[in-house]
Amino acid sequence: MVINERMTKMNKCKRLLCLLLTLATVLSICAVGFTASAAEVEVVDVSAKATPTSASDFTWDNATVYFLLTDRFQNGNTSNDNSYNRGLNENGSKANYNEVAAFQGGDFKGITQKIKEGYFDDLGVNAIWVAGWFEQTHGYVVGGDGKNSFAHYAYHGYYGLDFTELDKNYGTEAEFKEMITTAHEHGIRIVLDVVLNHPGYNSIYDMNEYNFGTLTSNWKSVYYNWNGINQNNYHGCIKYNDGQASDWARWWGRDWLRAGMAGYDNNGHGNPLTEAVTYLPDFKTESSATVQIPELLKTKWTREGTYNAKVNEINETFSKYNLGNKTVSNYLIAWYAKWVEEYGIDGFRCDTAKHVDKNTWGRLSAACTKALENWRKANPSAVGADWDEEFWTTGEHFDKGLGKDDYYTTGGFDSMINFAFSGNSVGGNTTGFKRVGNLNQTYADYAGKINTDDSFNALTYISSHDTGLCRDDLYYQGSALLLLPGGVQIYYGDETNRSVVQCSINDHAIRGFMNWNSMDKNVLAHWQKVGSFRNNHVAVGAGSHKNLSATSGTAFARMYDKGGVKDTVVCVISANKNSSTTITLSGAFADGTKVVNAYTGDKATVSGGKVTFNSGAQGTILVEVDSSAVEVPTTTPVVKPTEAPSTAPVVKPTEGPTTAPVVKPTEVPTTAPVGTDPSETTPIVTIPPASKPTTDPTTTPTTAPVVTPAEKVILGDADLNNQVSIKDATLIQKDLAKIVTLDEKATFAGDVDGNKTLSIKDVTYIQKHLAQMTIEFAVGEEVVYKEGTTVTVPVKPTDAPVKPTDAPVVPTDAPEDPTDAPVVPTDAPVVPTDAPVVPTDAPVVPTDAPVDPTDAPVIPTDAPIDPPVSDTVTIYFKNTYGWSDVYWHAWNDAGGTNTPWPGDPMTQVSGDVYSAEVSTEYTGIIFNDGSGSDSAKTDDTTISAGQMFANGSWVEYDPNGGGGYDDPIPPTPDGNTIYVKDSAGWGTVYCHSWSDFSGTVWPGEQMTSLGNGVFSISVDPGHTGVVFNNGNGTQTGNLTPNYGQIYDNATDTWSPYTDNGGGGGGGDDIIVSGDYIYFTDNQNWGTVYCHTWNMDGGTTVWPGTQMEFVDGKYRAMVDGSHTKVKFNGGLGGPESGEFDLVLGNSYSN
């Protein structure tokens, strides 16, 4: 079904237009009926914390969507934390287990608390995407594999059990309604995450609770053994194919699902509509067959006493929305539409859109659009009932970039999620916006494609729950994202520098709890300023883009002029910090226009087509019309449309914040901008932003003090990029190893203990800080590097004459007095543009030996070493030309770099498909056969990362037919073990593995030593790539895991593995007993790790290797070259003293 009646962008602003026309009409009346001398104007202050009765100035075209996982955001009601016995022992007591993938307490009430506090208002957020709301499977499945397995509950909200009920861990219906109502009172839309492709897995707990499937009799001893969780034991309790089909029919049933067990159809491989996404059971949404309510829900609703009411509700909803036959997809549409009709939901984010046919998505959109209309009619007094934008949907097609297709027509989507600035899951750190290349060109491209087409938009992000956290210079990333044309998405914690948590599976590592107690307040303040500016100006997201020039940085203008609404802004990002920056406006603002930098509150007047501001500590300038300088014409006083003054109004100044004036589209009132007909007599009414009034000097001073602020650095920030990361520890180690030499400022920042010398102790302090351990020094906080100065200098007269009645324009380099000088925030460090660049290769550990146990390098897994992939993108080519070889020749359109013709050879993937890793420096490319012939090459084309060039155009490359999703928890098949022969003498071997959907955290899991230089590990069977490394900078290239084979790290070859270490070097029978050390846990730590190292810099990654419990003791295989050991209870847990490491010895606490 094609949706033909979607609201256009102009219609979405019609309420604001109506307001403006009403005001214009009142103006003309007032001009006749009242005298100018008594005119009183009341300026409407729509401040950030105001409670609008109608957010009629909202448009999805300028949406800032905040994506949060309900369970991981804020705990507002602790009484619901263990609903459905989650996390409890069989006797009801609280279990002691690894809760990294468990429910952690966040709920609807917590979200409501933060809305009321104004957290989202301050950030400029106008929509919240809520993941986790309907009832999830009650029990856990197994996350991870082997020694790192853990309980994985459906905390994220993607493993549905009952789509008609809220999950009690998230809250009650009253709390759900309060969350939505409170959001609407703040002008914030609520977008719910919906799933049509699949329900949740068949957890052991749910199988027993609802009597479906076939379990073994010992399931309880397996399920409640919290410290012995593993895939083999768990799935060994479930009889998938040797059980009774009648038992499994009591689940969803064959008509509803493809699940591959007794009585169910198998999943369709290679077909996105019928294949299993990460082994999840697949709803038959493409089927036109009529189905009954599944037995699982019949059982559940009957027990809860709601069966008859549910059936009646289903029948009513089918009839009301004309859904037709009771197919699988129509049941799901009916259930979701009912939520919209009952609560006034504003939109849906549609999970795994690729795996559901587009007609179904179109029907869901149409039904929910009607359902929202019905809610507004039934609740006329509710906040939001008078909003006029239609129901909104955005879809997730994993790896989809910016491009319009039938998702927007047949699928009825208003938007699709844009993966263009998200890296893959390798290493768990996304790329975001790169500083190389032309950001203005990206902006122009997005504005040109999105804001010229009323039926097209995208939702762009830099971090997400499926890929990774972008933590590369969050000041720059915040500006680049929030000033992007089109819709943008903030992933919770982007704005506070939330870090990853320790977990062997990347998906859970990037979904930690919101860091309320460790927020980076400087980063947050920056995002709040830029986010508020975006929210206050429709031109930012919805306007046309114009490149401007400035003395430094990326400068541009955005202009919006639709339906009587006009808005213009000018921005500069990445300017030289704390420098006087002149912007050439190219007609964006007319001469004489008084403007303000919304980032700092500094004011200026446009002269000679230019304006100058100080760039501040973050090199960010956000220019808007200075509302405090607006002159209201005496013949056309502005009044509120709801009031007719009985006396002529008097103009009243407004007062508001200087850093984040809050207003929607502004207009230059005194001088018509370029392109405007000054003869027009119908006024365009402006609701100006509130701003703090200032007093302009009446005379030009002859001298003025120039204040040089104190120069500060962040303690531990050795690379001077305004944040402390593992790269800083790496850089100091390289300085100690004399690979690089840090300058004076970088050395000062890296000298954590303040002893004037860099040492391994400074490295350790940084690593412990990143691991959130307590240290005695203020790592991460600002310290003064150089004190500020004040000097008095002559003031040059201004170039332009100043009228006697006007306030003079005072140059920014010569303020009248110190209080008028440009204010440089002292809470943001000044970072030079020539800060040392940290290489992306892994760190070199210095030869300095740790002085004591606290000096052992502590490299937390929540601050990963650089992943193996950096500054390159993968592209593909379909060789339909029959060339025997394929080459790629690339260049940068800006000049300066290119590959010599005919370029480099591509690697054959399979058949006629080839791939290549291409530097992100390059923008254009030609494919050819390597012969140099002009007849055997393609035309020039722009590089499209991750896509395949086929038959003259870029298309999506999808070899596996799968989409991105939450980490898979399939039964682990036998034979997923791989081996490494350490012929290169690394000593310690790690395995980092990944797929399109998930990955381990770099450097991966430490492999188990089998002796004789042979190491083994069982990897996730869904992972398609591996990199072996020593955890300390030496690594292989990207490899395909060959199960049951052994890889030789000296010869770069795979061969069959034999239990005597063959297939890579052969050898004698393995002797393993001498590689163990043992530990007796007298203090009941519960979990024990051993961290080992030697005096040559060899070390495990803190907290070390998790020990296994065997015959009453813990044991672990360790590197025989290590000489020291320290036992601990895991990250942040108890620690033992330091011991000499002797293989075969037993230790205790």
Summary of the structure (lengths in Angstrom):
residues: 1149
radius of gyration: 31.4
end to end distance: 68.0
largest distance: 105.8
contacts: 3953
relative contact order: 0.09
helix: 22%
strand: 21%
